[in-house]
Amino acid sequence: MPSIGRMIFMFAFVATLLSAIEWLAYRLLKRQSSESPSWVLIKRSWIFLIGVIWIAFVINGFMWPTWRVTHPRLLSVLSVSFFVVFVPKLMMAGFEVLEVIRGGAAWGVNQLIQSSRPISRKSFLTQAGMGLSGATFLSFLYGVTWGKYAFRTERISIPIEKLPSGLSGMKIVQISDAHLGSFTDTPKPVLDALEGINKLDPDLILFTGDLVNTHADEAEAWIPAFKSLKSRLGKFSIMGNHDYADYGPFEDWEREESRAKLKEIHTEMGFKLMLNEHERIEYNGAALVLLGVENWGSGFRKNGDLIKAMEGSGCQEMPTILMTHDPTHWEEKVMDGKAPVELTLSGHTHGMQFGIEIPWLGVKWSPSKWRYNRWAGLYKEGEQYLHVNRGFGVLGFHGRVGMPPEITVLELVQA
């Protein structure tokens, strides 16, 4: 646990940053609306929203450890309110900075040419800032109401060199990052999405980590829904960084208890939890190797032991699929032939639950790219593939904007 002094320092730093953003956003609002007959109403509404965002900020910072259990719905509403209100204000603040720079530049030009021409209080930048922040507000409002339930099925063919003909056509469903603690109760759209997996008629179902947010208890209500998932060749799973109870205010014994309980829950759900081990999968007279490792990520827990998982697996002779939660593991330990693995399945990034993808225009962007080189979709280096699932659930921001929750169907084919 971080020290009290460090927590106070971080709170003060974030509070100062938020205050600066509030001030800049208010300046832009006043510049645009102060001459409007409705200014008083606008101002009062703005002050009310400031109260909401600060209450949400303080409660999320200090009450989360207990309220996630005692008041989960209220905590979710406050968390959502913070993001829906704050992100548009951040955009407004950015445009106000540009407006200040524009005004300063205009004043400097006037001084140079000794002109007394008045400097306009607002420009196109003000209008653009207000318009874009409004669109952002509506987008985030959609993201926290419907966007997080807009499940999308991605279908991808994986051409593998020297794939035995018997394995061609094998259908694998990948789900990842359920983060069941972020859902209050068991929402019907999520249950419907899980039920829809069976209609995909999978040969294998692979879950690539982060079943919960902080504690195994979050998954108990979901056991029947995950147990109902069916596949011809079995269901396999691995641990993600959130599955170790590292992110809650727990004693060591509580963490160990949660980890043991979560392993039992995987079994109750019908999954074989793979802890640095392998499984031989036979299909149509052919076989492949499935490797499953514990979490290994750059900047995160590194329990994954790929060498141990490969021991005695025959992965040198057979097509091999690796399940590892964090895509940085593939970059560090698999890519460029470091390990004989044709296809690696990961998750972890969520595509930051925010971004824009327009495949036919070649547009693919998310803030995730500032942290991860490979953050969503299929990647190939040489003859090795990595697929990064965008995640089934949500974390932190209880919504999705331009980055819908994903169920992936991967079909193995001969190259």
Secondary structure as the mmCIF struct_conf table of DSSP 4:
data_model
#
loop_
_struct_conf.conf_type_id
_struct_conf.id
_struct_conf.beg_label_comp_id
_struct_conf.beg_label_asym_id
_struct_conf.beg_label_seq_id
_struct_conf.end_label_comp_id
_struct_conf.end_label_asym_id
_struct_conf.end_label_seq_id
HELX_RH_AL_P HELX_RH_AL_P1 ILE A 4 SER A 33
TURN_TY1_P TURN_TY1_P1 SER A 34 GLU A 35
BEND BEND1 SER A 36 SER A 36
TURN_TY1_P TURN_TY1_P2 PRO A 37 SER A 38
HELX_RH_AL_P HELX_RH_AL_P2 TRP A 39 PHE A 62
TURN_TY1_P TURN_TY1_P3 MET A 63 MET A 63
HELX_RH_AL_P HELX_RH_AL_P3 TRP A 64 THR A 70
HELX_RH_AL_P HELX_RH_AL_P4 PRO A 72 ILE A 113
TURN_TY1_P TURN_TY1_P4 GLN A 114 GLN A 114
HELX_LH_PP_P HELX_LH_PP_P1 ARG A 117 SER A 120
BEND BEND2 ARG A 121 ARG A 121
HELX_RH_AL_P HELX_RH_AL_P5 PHE A 124 THR A 145
TURN_TY1_P TURN_TY1_P5 TRP A 146 TRP A 146
HELX_RH_3T_P HELX_RH_3T_P1 GLY A 147 TYR A 149
STRN STRN1 ARG A 152 ILE A 160
TURN_TY1_P TURN_TY1_P6 GLU A 161 LYS A 162
HELX_RH_3T_P HELX_RH_3T_P2 SER A 165 LEU A 167
TURN_TY1_P TURN_TY1_P7 SER A 168 GLY A 169
STRN STRN2 LYS A 171 ILE A 175
HELX_RH_3T_P HELX_RH_3T_P3 LEU A 180 SER A 182
BEND BEND3 PHE A 183 ASP A 185
HELX_RH_AL_P HELX_RH_AL_P6 LYS A 188 LYS A 199
TURN_TY1_P TURN_TY1_P8 LEU A 200 LEU A 200
BEND BEND4 ASP A 203 ASP A 203
STRN STRN3 LEU A 204 PHE A 207
BEND BEND5 GLY A 209 GLY A 209
BEND BEND6 ASN A 213 THR A 214
HELX_RH_3T_P HELX_RH_3T_P4 ALA A 216 TRP A 222
HELX_RH_AL_P HELX_RH_AL_P7 ILE A 223 LYS A 227
TURN_TY1_P TURN_TY1_P9 SER A 228 SER A 228
BEND BEND7 ARG A 232 LEU A 233
STRN STRN4 LYS A 235 SER A 237
HELX_RH_3T_P HELX_RH_3T_P5 ASN A 241 TYR A 244
BEND BEND8 ALA A 245 ALA A 245
BEND BEND9 TYR A 247 PRO A 249
HELX_RH_AL_P HELX_RH_AL_P8 ASP A 252 GLU A 268
TURN_TY1_P TURN_TY1_P10 MET A 269 GLY A 270
STRN STRN5 LYS A 272 LEU A 273
BEND BEND10 LEU A 275 ASN A 276
STRN STRN6 GLU A 277 TYR A 283
TURN_TY1_P TURN_TY1_P11 ASN A 284 GLY A 285
STRN STRN7 ALA A 286 GLY A 292
STRN STRN8 TRP A 296 TRP A 296
TURN_TY1_P TURN_TY1_P12 SER A 298 GLY A 299
BEND BEND11 PHE A 300 PHE A 300
STRN STRN9 LYS A 302 LYS A 302
HELX_RH_AL_P HELX_RH_AL_P9 LEU A 306 MET A 310
TURN_TY1_P TURN_TY1_P13 GLU A 311 GLY A 312
BEND BEND12 SER A 313 SER A 313
TURN_TY1_P TURN_TY1_P14 CYS A 315 GLU A 317
BEND BEND13 MET A 318 MET A 318
STRN STRN10 THR A 320 MET A 323
BEND BEND14 HIS A 325 HIS A 325
HELX_RH_AL_P HELX_RH_AL_P10 PRO A 327 LYS A 333
TURN_TY1_P TURN_TY1_P15 VAL A 334 LYS A 338
BEND BEND15 ALA A 339 ALA A 339
BEND BEND16 GLU A 342 GLU A 342
STRN STRN11 LEU A 343 SER A 346
BEND BEND17 THR A 349 THR A 349
HELX_RH_3T_P HELX_RH_3T_P6 HIS A 350 GLN A 353
STRN STRN12 PHE A 354 PHE A 354
STRN STRN13 ILE A 356 ILE A 358
HELX_RH_3T_P HELX_RH_3T_P7 PRO A 359 LEU A 361
TURN_TY1_P TURN_TY1_P16 GLY A 362 GLY A 362
STRN STRN14 VAL A 363 TRP A 365
HELX_RH_3T_P HELX_RH_3T_P8 PRO A 367 TRP A 370
TURN_TY1_P TURN_TY1_P17 ARG A 371 ARG A 371
BEND BEND18 ASN A 373 ARG A 374
BEND BEND19 ALA A 376 ALA A 376
STRN STRN15 GLY A 377 GLU A 381
TURN_TY1_P TURN_TY1_P18 GLY A 382 GLU A 383
STRN STRN16 GLN A 384 VAL A 388
BEND BEND20 PHE A 392 GLY A 393
BEND BEND21 GLY A 396 PHE A 397
STRN STRN17 VAL A 401 VAL A 401
BEND BEND22 GLY A 402 GLY A 402
STRN STRN18 GLU A 406 GLN A 414
#
